[in-house]
């Protein structure tokens, strides 16, 4: 298998200064563009990617690199000014709003939900109801019986009979929409402000994001989605202004919130974990949620494939709005991996690759990786080299004479690297992604 290497100087510089983000003005259509070729992306691969998303019933598709627009496409009658629903991707927006409300001292996520909804909001015994906190709601671990509503249901039932205790809070993960939606009522009760007013005054007006909550679902334009993704990439800041200043909350929001489903934070989906659960199921799948995507990716995922992906190690925000890309799913779908397989293979072949010795099959795992890389070839490995995206050797070890070799990668910055194995039969190279440490 030939591995495509790209040592584009512009791409190297953009990786090194990944935190020097660009932020568009708060108003108007101005938004800086970055041509794909400056990232070393092949025009034919970009065209193929756009054709793919169009075939998948997409209405809007945006890719940001360090805040600048690399790809922005609209299909059919959909335009830059068209609005669409976020579906459950709006949960991630609500996760941020809950953090802002706590930051203001309006609520405490460790406090009982009943403090805001009153006693008897569930059918649970009073002592059990009192154990359910806001944190349990935003981590989908209330212990309430989710079988009382179909997975992905858009019906709202907030009567006590719809909330029945099934397990101890925190002991069970379940994608329970009604238990999530009622946390929006908790926020309004705690802040004393309508959630549309609160969303715009505390966040939207500060990042240039417009939109509207209707029947517990958020609606906006695609660029508003992209602004929210950029705000998340900047870890709760905008153009140097810290908005979500509670860094402890932000870190908890984008890390595992409970043990049952490590791929779920505070209303955000998390990649690169050892296992994951899916809505409507009570068993875990081993491995990463989106294997083709970077391990540090966090995602707002909604029904009919509404997507906001944030990949800090790559400086990327990817937005997709539209009809279902195939099948019905309340959050994750096969489209996620199909899309990221294409996103991670946009680079071109360089002239330097043509001068390399004969290519050798090289398997690397895990990929994305955090602390250790394992390399495997058909021949004894003489040397392993790890190169950054600018072609500089950042790690080098001499082989042990075995076709299998391990390399310690602890301490390296997250991003794209290339692992090169030198054997008697030739050279094998693999692109690898090293995830940022939490």
C-alpha positions in Angstrom: 0.0 0.0 0.0 1.4 3.4 -1.0 1.2 6.0 1.8 0.7 9.6 0.7 3.1 12.1 2.3 2.7 15.8 2.2 5.3 18.2 3.4 3.5 21.4 2.4 5.2 24.3 4.1 2.0 26.2 4.6 0.4 23.2 6.2 3.4 22.7 8.5 3.2 26.3 9.7 -0.6 26.0 10.2 0.0 23.0 12.5 2.7 24.6 14.5 0.6 27.7 15.1 -2.7 25.8 15.4 -3.8 27.8 18.4 -3.4 31.1 16.5 -7.0 30.9 15.4 -8.8 33.3 13.1 -12.2 34.5 14.2 -14.7 36.1 11.7 -16.3 39.4 12.5 -19.4 39.3 14.7 -21.7 40.6 11.9 -21.7 40.5 8.1 -20.7 37.9 5.5 -17.0 38.5 5.8 -15.1 35.3 6.7 -11.5 34.6 5.7 -10.9 31.8 3.2 -8.1 29.4 3.0 -7.6 27.6 -0.4 -7.4 23.8 0.0 -4.1 23.6 -2.0 -2.4 25.7 0.7 -3.1 22.7 3.0 -1.6 20.3 0.5 -5.1 19.0 -0.3 -5.7 17.6 -3.9 -8.4 19.4 -5.8 -9.7 16.1 -7.2 -10.0 14.6 -3.7 -11.8 17.8 -2.5 -14.1 17.5 -5.5 -14.8 13.9 -4.7 -15.5 14.7 -1.1 -18.0 17.4 -2.1 -19.7 14.9 -4.5 -19.9 12.4 -1.7 -21.6 14.7 0.7 -24.0 15.9 -2.0 -25.0 12.3 -2.8 -25.7 11.8 0.9 -28.6 14.3 1.0 -26.5 17.1 2.4 -27.8 20.7 2.4 -24.8 22.5 3.8 -21.2 21.4 4.3 -18.4 23.6 5.8 -14.8 22.8 6.8 -12.8 25.3 8.9 -9.0 25.1 9.4 -7.8 27.2 12.3 -11.0 29.2 11.9 -10.7 30.0 8.2 -13.2 28.5 5.6 -11.5 25.9 3.4 -14.7 24.3 2.0 -18.3 25.8 2.0 -20.9 24.2 -0.1 -24.7 24.4 -0.3 -26.9 22.1 -2.3 -30.2 22.3 -4.0 -32.2 25.4 -3.0 -30.4 25.6 0.3 -28.2 28.8 0.7 -26.0 30.4 3.2 -29.0 32.2 4.6 -31.2 29.0 5.0 -32.0 27.8 8.5 -32.1 24.1 9.5 -32.6 22.2 12.7 -29.7 20.9 14.8 -31.7 18.0 16.2 -29.7 16.4 19.0 -26.5 18.3 18.0 -28.3 21.1 20.0 -27.6 19.0 23.1 -24.0 20.1 22.9 -25.0 23.7 22.8 -27.2 23.2 25.9 -24.1 21.6 27.5 -22.3 24.9 27.1 -25.3 26.9 28.3 -25.5 24.9 31.5 -21.8 25.6 32.1 -22.4 29.3 31.6 -25.3 29.2 34.0 -23.2 27.5 36.6 -20.4 30.0 36.0 -22.8 32.8 36.8 -23.8 31.0 40.0 -27.3 30.4 38.8 -27.2 26.7 39.3 -24.8 23.9 40.5 -24.7 20.8 38.4 -24.1 18.8 41.6 -27.4 20.0 43.0 -30.6 18.0 42.8 -32.8 18.6 39.8 -35.8 18.8 42.2 -34.4 22.1 43.6 -35.5 23.7 40.3 -38.5 21.5 39.3 -40.0 20.9 42.7 -40.6 17.7 44.6 -42.5 15.0 42.7 -41.2 15.7 39.2 -40.6 12.0 38.9 -42.5 8.9 40.0 -39.5 7.8 42.1 -39.6 7.6 45.9 -38.6 11.1 47.3 -35.2 9.9 48.6 -34.4 8.4 45.1 -35.6 11.5 43.3 -33.4 13.7 45.4 -30.3 11.8 44.3 -30.8 12.8 40.7 -28.7 15.9 39.9 -28.2 18.2 36.9 -24.9 16.4 36.2 -26.7 13.1 35.8 -29.0 14.7 33.3 -26.3 16.2 31.1 -24.3 13.0 31.3 -27.3 10.8 30.4 -27.0 8.8 33.6 -30.1 9.7 35.6 -31.1 6.1 36.1 -34.6 6.9 34.8 -36.3 4.4 32.6 -35.7 5.4 28.9 -37.9 2.5 27.6 -40.9 4.7 28.2 -40.0 6.6 25.0 -38.7 5.3 21.7 -35.1 6.1 20.9 -34.9 9.4 19.1 -38.4 10.3 20.0 -39.5 13.9 19.4 -42.4 13.6 21.7 -42.1 15.4 25.0 -43.5 13.8 28.1 -42.6 15.6 31.4 -45.3 14.1 33.5 -44.1 12.2 36.6 -45.3 8.9 35.2 -42.8 9.4 32.3 -39.9 9.5 34.8 -39.6 6.2 36.6 -36.5 5.1 38.5 -34.8 2.0 37.0 -31.3 2.2 38.4 -29.3 4.3 40.8 -28.2 7.7 39.3 -24.8 7.4 37.7 -24.9 3.6 37.4 -26.5 3.3 34.0 -26.0 5.3 30.7 -29.1 5.8 28.5 -29.8 8.2 25.7 -33.0 9.6 27.4 -34.4 12.6 25.5 -37.1 13.6 27.9 -34.6 13.6 30.8 -32.4 15.8 28.7 -35.1 18.1 27.5 -36.4 18.9 30.9 -32.9 20.2 31.8 -33.7 23.1 29.5 -36.6 23.9 31.8 -34.2 23.6 34.8 -31.9 26.2 33.1 -34.8 28.6 32.5 -36.0 28.2 36.1 -32.5 28.7 37.5 -31.7 31.7 35.4 -35.1 33.3 35.3 -34.6 33.9 31.6 -36.1 32.4 28.5 -33.6 30.1 26.8 -33.6 32.0 23.5 -32.8 35.2 25.3 -30.2 33.5 27.4 -28.5 31.8 24.4 -28.2 35.0 22.5 -27.2 37.3 25.4 -24.6 35.0 27.0 -23.2 33.3 23.9 -24.7 34.1 20.5 -24.1 37.9 20.6 -20.5 37.3 21.7 -19.6 34.9 18.9 -21.9 36.2 16.1 -24.2 33.1 16.3 -27.9 33.5 15.7 -30.6 30.9 16.1 -33.8 29.9 17.8 -35.0 27.2 20.2 -38.4 25.8 19.2 -39.9 22.8 21.0 -36.6 22.0 22.6 -34.7 22.0 19.3 -32.3 24.6 18.0 -32.5 26.0 14.5 -29.9 28.1 12.7 -27.8 28.7 9.6 -24.8 26.5 8.8 -22.3 29.3 9.5 -23.9 29.7 13.0 -23.1 26.0 13.6 -19.5 26.7 12.4 -19.2 29.6 14.8 -20.2 27.4 17.7 -17.7 24.7 16.6 -14.9 27.4 16.4 -15.9 28.6 19.9 -15.4 25.0 21.1 -12.1 24.6 19.2 -11.0 27.7 21.1 -12.0 26.0 24.4 -14.7 28.4 25.3 -13.1 31.6 24.0 -13.7 34.0 21.1 -11.0 36.2 19.6 -9.1 36.5 22.9 -12.2 36.9 25.1 -12.8 34.0 27.5 -16.5 33.3 27.6 -16.8 30.0 29.3 -14.2 30.8 31.9 -15.0 27.8 34.1 -12.1 25.6 32.7 -12.9 22.8 35.1 -16.4 22.6 33.6 -15.2 22.8 30.0 -12.6 20.0 30.6 -15.3 17.8 32.2 -17.7 18.5 29.4 -15.3 17.1 26.7 -14.1 14.1 28.7 -15.8 11.0 29.9 -18.6 11.9 32.3 -19.3 8.5 33.7 -18.0 4.9 33.5 -20.7 3.1 31.5 -20.2 5.1 28.3 -16.7 6.7 28.2 -17.5 8.1 24.7 -20.0 10.6 26.3 -19.2 13.9 28.1 -21.6 16.6 29.1 -23.9 16.3 26.1 -20.9 15.9 23.7 -19.8 12.7 22.0 -16.1 11.8 22.4 -13.9 9.9 20.1 -10.8 7.8 20.9 -12.2 6.0 23.9 -11.8 2.3 24.7 -15.5 1.6 24.1 -18.8 3.3 23.4 -22.6 2.9 23.8 -25.2 3.9 21.3 -28.7 5.3 21.8 -31.3 2.7 22.6 -28.8 -0.1 23.4 -27.5 -1.3 26.8 -24.2 -2.9 25.7 -20.9 -1.5 24.8 -18.9 -1.7 21.5 -15.1 -2.0 21.8 -12.9 0.6 20.2 -13.3 4.2 19.1 -16.6 5.7 18.1 -15.3 7.0 14.8 -12.1 5.0 14.0 -11.1 7.0 11.0 -11.2 10.3 12.9 -8.6 11.8 15.3 -8.8 10.4 18.8 -9.2 13.9 20.3 -12.3 14.7 18.2 -15.5 15.8 20.0 -18.8 15.9 18.2 -22.3 17.3 18.4 -24.4 14.6 16.7 -28.0 14.9 15.8 -30.8 12.9 14.1 -30.6 12.7 10.3 -26.9 13.4 10.4 -26.7 16.9 11.7 -23.0 17.2 12.6 -20.5 19.5 14.3 -17.1 17.9 14.5 -14.2 19.6 16.4 -10.7 18.1 16.0 -8.2 20.1 18.0 -5.1 18.1 16.9 -5.9 19.1 13.3 -7.4 22.6 14.0 -10.5 21.5 12.1 -14.2 22.2 12.5 -16.5 20.3 10.1 -20.3 21.1 9.8 -22.9 19.1 8.0 -26.6 19.9 7.7 -29.2 18.0 5.7 -31.6 15.1 5.4 -30.5 11.6 6.6 -27.3 10.3 4.9 -28.8 6.8 5.0 -30.9 5.1 7.7 -32.4 6.7 10.8 -30.2 7.3 13.8 -30.7 9.7 16.7 -26.9 10.6 16.8 -24.0 8.5 15.5 -24.4 6.8 12.1 -22.1 5.0 9.6 -21.9 8.4 7.8 -19.5 9.6 10.5 -16.8 7.1 9.6 -17.4 7.3 5.9 -16.9 11.0 6.0 -13.8 11.0 8.1 -12.2 8.3 5.9 -12.3 10.9 3.1 -11.3 13.8 5.3 -8.2 12.1 6.5 -7.1 11.3 2.9 -7.2 14.7 1.2 -3.5 15.2 0.8 -1.5 14.9 -2.4 1.5 12.8 -3.3 4.7 14.8 -3.1 7.8 14.6 -5.4 9.8 13.4 -2.4 7.7 10.2 -2.1 8.7 9.2 -5.6 12.4 9.1 -4.6 11.9 6.7 -1.7 13.0 3.0 -1.7 10.5 0.3 -2.5 7.5 0.6 -0.3 6.9 -2.0 2.4 3.6 -3.0 4.0 3.4 -1.4 7.5 0.6 -1.8 10.0 0.4 0.7 12.9 -1.9 0.5 15.9 -3.6 2.1 17.7 -4.3 4.9 15.3 -5.2 7.5 16.6 -2.7 6.9 19.5 -2.0 8.4 22.8 1.1 7.0 24.5 2.5 4.1 22.4 2.7 3.1 18.8 3.0 -0.5 17.6 4.6 -1.2 14.2 4.4 -4.5 12.3 5.9 -5.5 8.9 6.7 -8.7 7.1 10.5 -8.2 7.6 12.7 -7.4 10.6 12.7 -3.7 11.4 16.1 -2.0 11.3 14.9 1.4 12.4 11.7 3.3 13.2 11.4 7.0 12.5 8.6 9.3 13.5 8.3 12.4 11.4 6.2 15.5 12.0 4.1 16.9 9.2 7.1 19.1 8.1 9.3 16.1 7.6 11.4 16.5 10.7 12.4 13.4 12.7 10.9 13.8 16.2 11.5 10.2 17.5 14.0 7.5 16.3 14.7 4.0 17.6 16.9 1.1 16.4 15.0 -2.1 15.7 15.4 -5.2 17.8 15.6 -7.5 14.7 11.9 -8.3 15.0 9.2 -7.5 12.5 7.3 -6.0 15.4 8.4 -2.8 17.2 7.0 -0.4 19.8 7.7 3.3 20.0 7.0 5.5 23.1 5.2 8.7 22.0 4.4 10.2 25.4 5.0 13.9 25.5 4.5 14.7 21.8 2.0 17.4 20.8 -1.2 16.1 19.2 -1.4 16.2 15.4 -0.5 14.3 12.2 2.7 12.4 12.1 4.3 9.8 9.8 5.8 6.6 11.1 8.5 5.2 8.8 9.9 1.6 9.2 13.2 0.8 7.4 13.7 -2.9 6.6 15.9 -5.0 4.3 13.0 -5.2 1.9 12.4 -1.4 1.7 10.6 1.4 3.6 7.1 1.4 4.9 5.4 4.6 5.9 2.1 5.2 7.7 0.2 8.4 8.6 -0.7 8.4 12.3 -2.6 10.7 14.5 -1.4 11.5 18.0 -4.2 12.7 20.2 -3.8 15.6 22.5 -3.6 14.7 26.2 -6.7 15.9 28.2 
